[in-house]
Amino acid sequence: LFEDRLKSADTNIRNFVKDLRSKDSKIAEDIYAATKDTMFSGFDCCKKVLEVPCDMVILAAPPCFRTEHLELCLKAGKHVFAEKPLFVDITQARKVEQLSKLADEKKLNVVVGFQRHYDEAYKEGVARLMDGQIGDIVAAQCYWMQDGYVGGGISNGHLPIDTQEYQIRNWAAWIWTSGDHIVEQHCHNIDVINWCMNGKLPKNVMGMGGRGVNQDGELALPYPQFGDRYSHFTVDFDYGDGVRVMSLCRQEPKTSSNVSERIVGTNGFLTFDGGAHIEGEKPWRFSGARPGPYVQEHAFLLKSIRDSKHVNAIPLSHSSNMMALAGRESAFSGRGFSYDFLKQKSNQKLTPDVWDLKAKKQIGKVPVAGVYKLDLIS
């Protein structure tokens, strides 16, 4: 989108490739062959990229663009690696459901950046769970608690805050650009739970959250320059039959970190906490080889394309994304509702109708439970 970011990315990649080749002469010189004629900026950059001969496109722009770019790529007949999340609002969520069908119809492969699916420790742990090694699932917890904020370093502070450019450049600070961190980041952990539940979705959602304040009662992240995002969420997903999943995420300085998932069964529990292990009647701890999942997710996609094997990660990724979004809206509003409620009743649309860097973009208020209104179909 931005010319300065394009130039810095080009320089960084060239330096990275140069360093790789200094360590391994077998790496081809043309592994990165971008030229001035094949590098594009501006809101139409995705359309221009699709005019260049290619088989696959990587989508890693700020989340607010993901749905639009995914649609462009699939309609152009391209295979896609799409970073998570796939959408930031309900309007985009409905569109992505349609795009999943399009990918299947056109036999286009789509892998989403939930890299834990390509991590050998996670793969074996989930396989053992599916095999019944911990019995029936009765509860689960997932966490992304970290010391500090993603996007905490605000850039281009000279720009007017109420413009699309400021808010997009600082996309992690705004709900409409990022989906907030429960959707943009904690979706990883929610996705693991969704994977382990093997397609079973929650019946009801109840969330809460907020934005931390300092000792003077002021927001710890100054408003509005640091956006309208929350700093913490807690969501209770009720699956019925007594099965509940607790989801917790937090981004606040000087706090304890915990990025993990824990599945509780009738005969033991499975924990992913940097490794994978089971405690209970049939204990186990992962000890195998573990190639980097950030590489393996791309290797999987490339192999599937070469082997003409159709893969589509959108359906599972969509439900993980939707769980995070439902949790966000429940926390913002202070309302509990059924999992299907938003898909059936909401017309939420966060992105502008016209993209223009200099255009005014209303500064969103930090949501307050009991005050925040859900965008419902009248």
N, C-alpha and C positions, 0 to 999 in steps of 0.2 A: 504493500500500500504506500509506504513512505520511501522516497528516493534515498534518504540518508540511511535508513535501515537496510535497504537493498544493497547499497555499497558496502556497508560494514559486514553484512552477511557474506557477500562475495569474497571479501578479503579474508574473513575468518575461515571460510571453507577452503580457500586456496592454501592458506597456511596449514590447515589441518591435513590436507592431502599431501602437501610437501613433507610434513613431518612423518606421515605414514610411509611414504615412499623412501624416506631416508632409513627407515627400519626394515622395509620389505621391498626389494627391487622388483618383485613379481607383480606388484600393483601397477596397473596400466596407467600411462601418463594421462590418458583421456578419460579417467574415471570421473572427472569433473570437467565438463566441456562447455560450460555456459559462456556465452559471448554477449556483447552489448545488444545484439539483435535478438537474443533469447531471454533477456531479463526485463521485467516489466514492473511498473509501479502504477499507482492509481486504483480507483475502485473497480476498473475494468481489467485489472491485471490477470484475473483468473481466466477471463474470456480470451485474452491474448495468449496466455500459456497454452490453452487448448487448440490454438491455431498452429502450434509447433508440433511436428510429428512426435508422438510419444504413446506408450502403452499404459502407463500408470502415473497417477498424480498423488502427491502427498499433500494433505490439507492440514496446515498447522497455523493458520491465521487465528486471531482472537476468536473465541467461541461464537460471538454474535454472527459471524460470517459462515459458520460451518454448514448450516442447512442450505444456504444459497449456493455455496461452492460445490457441495455434494450433488445438488440438482444439476448444475452446469456440467459437471464431470460425467455423470451417468447419462445425461441426454447426449453428450458428445461421444459416448461409447468407450469411456476410459475406466480401467480398473482403479480402485481408490484405496489408499491408506488414509484414514481420517482420524486425527487426534480426537480424544474425548474432550468435552462432551459433544454430542451431536446436535444439541439444541439448548436454548436458554429460556424459551417460553412455550406455552401450549400451542400457539399457532404453528411454530416450527415443529413441535412434536408431532402434530397431525401430518405435516408435510413429510417428515422423515418416514412415517409409516408407509406412505404412498411410495416413497423413493425405494424402500426395501423391496416392494413388489416389482418396481421397475428394474432393480438390479437382478432379481431372479428372472424376469422375463427376458432380459438382454444377456443373461449368463455372464454378468460382470461381477468380478470378485471385489469384495469390500472387507477390509480388516480394520478394526477400531483399536485405538491405542490403550486398551485395557491389557497391559503387557503381562499381568499376572497369569493370564491364560496360557502364556508361552514360557512360563517359569517351571522347571522340572519339579521343584519342591511343591509348588501349588498343584501341579497336575497330578502328582502321585498322591498328595494329601486328599484331594477331591475324589480321586478314583477309589481310595480306601474308604472314604465316607460313603460313596455310592454303593460300595460292596457291603455296607452294613457294619463296618468295623467299630463304629461308636453307637450302633443301634439307631433308633428313631430320633430325629431332631426334636428337641423340646424348647430350645432357646438359642440365641446367638447374640454376640456383641461385636461391633466394629468401631474402630477409632482412627481418626487422623488428628492428633493433638500435636501442635508444633510450636516451638519457641520462635516467634516472629511472624511477620505478615508476608505473604506472597504479594509482590507489588508494593511493598512498603516504601521503596525508594522512588518517590514521585519525580518524574522527568518533565522537561519542558514547562516549568512553572511560570514562564513568561506568557504562556498562552492563556486566553480567557477560559475560565473553567467551564462556562456554559456553552462550549462549542463541541461539535463532534470530534474535532481533532484532539483536543485535550483529553477527552474521555476515552477515545480509542487508544491513544498513546499510553494512557494509564489504565488499560482495560481491566486489570485485576481489581481495581478499586470500585468498580461500578457493577451494579446488578445487571443492567441491560447488556453490558459487553461481556461479562464473565459468567453470569448465572449465579454469582456469589460462590464462595469457596466450597459450600456443600455440594454444588452442582459441578464446579470446575475441578475440584481436587478430591473431596471425600467420596465422590462417585466411584473411585477406585475400590474403596473398602466395601461400599454398598454393592458393587458389582460382584465381589467375591461371595457375599452372602447370597445374592441372587443366583449365582452359579451353583452354590451348594444346595440351594432350595430346589434346584432342578426344574425350574419353570413355574413353581408355585409362587404366586404373588400375594402380597398382603391384602387383607380385607379392609383394614382401617389404618389411618395415619393420625398421629398426634405429635406436634412438634412445639418446641420453644427455643428461644435464642435471644441474642441481643448484641450490643456493641459496648465493649468495655469502657469504663470511665476512670479518670484518675482521682487522686485524693481530694481534688477541688470540685469533683462532680462534673468535670468537663470530659468530653469524649477523648479517649486515649489516642484515637486517630482523628486529628483535627478535621472538622467538616467546614466547607465542602471539598477542600483540595484533595482529601483522601477518600472521596466518593461516599456512596450511600450504603455500603456493604455492612454486613454483620461481622463480628469477630468470633462468635461461637453459636453452635446449634446442638440441640439434643432432640432426637426423634424416636418415638416408640412406634414400631411397625407391628400391628396385630394381625397374625396370620389365621386366627381362629383356632379352635380346639386347644386353647391354652398355650399356643406357641407364640412367643413374642421375640422381636429383635430390637435391641437398643443400639442406636447409632449416635455417636458423639464426635464432634469435630470442633477444633479451636485453633485459631492463629493469634497468639498474643505473646509479646516479649516476656522473657524471664519466667516462663512456665515450663512444666515438665512435658517431655515428648513421649508419644505413644502412637505408633502406626502399626496396627495389627487387626486381626480378626480371630474370633473364637466361636466355635460351633459346639453346642452342648447337646449330647445325646443321652439316651437311656443307659448306655454302657460305657460312657467315657466322653472325652471332649477333644476336639481337634483345634490346635492353635497354629496360626501363622503369625510369626513375630520377627521376621527376618530369616527364619528357617521354617520348618514345619514339623510338628510332633503330635502324637496322640498319647493321652494319659487315660488309663482305665483298664478294662478287662484285657484288651489287646494293645499294649503299648507299642509305640513305633516312633522312630526319629529319622528324618530324611538324612541320607549320607551320600547320595549319589553325585554325579557330575551335574553342574548347574551353569550352562552357558548363559550369557547375558540375555535376559528376556527382551531388552530394547532392540537387540540385534535379531533375536529369534522371531519376533513378530513380523519383521520385514522379510526375513528368510522364508517364513511360512507363506506369506503372500506371494512372493516371487516364484516359489516352487509351484504353488497352486496354479499360477498363470501359465508357467511353462508346461505343466502336466495337463493343462486343460481341465482342471478339476474345479468345479464351481464351489466357492465358499462365500457365505454372506453372514457377517457378524452383526449386522444391524439389529435383528430382532431381540437378542439377549441384551445388547448394548442399549437399545431403546428402553427396555423395561428398567434397567439399572439407572439410566438417566432420568426416567420418569419418577422412579422412587425418590431420587434426590430432589427433584423439582417439587414433588408433592410435599416432601418434608420441609422444604424451604417455605412454600406458601402457607403451610400449617403454622410454622413458627412465626412468620411475618404477621399473619392474621390473628393468631391465637385460637384458631378454630380447628377442631378435629373433624375429619370427614372420611368417607370411603375412598379407597384407592382410585376408583373409577370416576369419582365426582368431578375432578378437574377436566378430565378428558371429555366428559359428557356435558359439562355445564359452563366451562370457562372459555372466553374468547380473548384471553390475554395475548397481547402483542407488544413486545418491548422495543423492537428495532424501529428506526424511522422509516417513513415511506420513501424519502428521497435522501440519498447519500451525498453529503457535501461537507468537506472538512471545515469550512468557515461557517456553516449553518449553525444556528442556535440549537442547542439540545438542553431541554429543561433539566435542571439539577434535581435529581430525585431526593426525596427526604428519606432519612433513615427510618425504615418501617417500625411502627409501634404496634404491638399486639393489642387488639381491641379497637384500634383506630384504622389500621391498614384494611383496605377494601379489596376483596377478590374481584377480578374482572369477570363477571358472570353474564351469560347470555340472558337477555331480558325476555 
